[in-house]
Amino acid sequence: MDTTRPFGAHLQMSWWKPLVLVLALPLTLVVLQIAAYVIVGVVEGSDDPFAPGLTPLKSLAANLSIGATGLVAILLLVWMTRVPWRLLLTPQRAFDRRRLIHYGAGAVVMVGAGLGTVAIVAPESTNWTGFAITGTTVALLAVTLLTTPIQSIGEELTYRCVMLPAAASWLRAVRPALTVGLVVSSLIFAAVHGSTDPWLAGYFTLVGVSTGLMAIVSGGMEAPIAFHVVNNVIAGVLNNMMSGGGEVAIDRSTDTGDASLLILGAANLAMVAFIWGYERRHRATA
């Protein structure tokens, strides 16, 4: 690890190690999720455990399998590089909880503004059927609040903490290395979300790029973790409460996305700008 280089370009690895990570981690996620869904299907007696509707148990299984993938990613990178895991999160400084809280508060504003705007100008894009609180709703809310942070952190560890710097290590010059790291990690992040809709695929790619920029600009994982957790928790809570008291359907097939995703994309970019401004002020006063 070279602490004189920016986050994302701080690792030097043999060429084959990033290739192993790029191939093994998505496969790990798919295997864990399939196994988790099959187990849930047996428990629930479901004829189709891979149906798009998310029951509380399926939501729990999805969140925990993604969190487990993040743990596998970190352990693999520690084993390959012999770098302590804490230094992989923030190579040039200690992990800063104040940054985490500050960025979390900023994310509440950005995400709330983005989702609120979509709900006002394009309500048909939300797929909300109506407000209702049932036993299923309460169970889904509990799963969302307790395990969605695990899922979000797992994705950030996998793609921004591990895959981004691993892919960037293929090149030595900083800017080309960061570009390769961002492109590879973002495209794989979008691919594993499994959308055949161009709007959704583009949006997931933008999420990958923006959260990667958050990590690079801030020099650590506090910013992307804070944003991702806040984004997924707020969206999850709203989707649960506005699903008419039933299961939440996840449909990423063709023609399920539209131009309203530009609003959510703008919220992502606004968060990057917010972090850039904060870090610039922080360096000026340091």
Salt bridges, closest charged atoms under 4 A:
ASP2 OD2 - ARG172 NH2 3.65
ASP96 OD1 - ARG98 NE 3.66
ASP96 OD2 - ARG99 NH1 2.95
GLU155 OE2 - HIS193 NE2 3.46
GLU155 OE1 - HIS228 NE2 2.87
GLU156 OE2 - ARG160 NH2 2.73
GLU156 OE2 - HIS228 ND1 2.47
GLU222 OE2 - ARG93 NH1 2.57
GLU279 OE2 - ARG99 NE 2.89
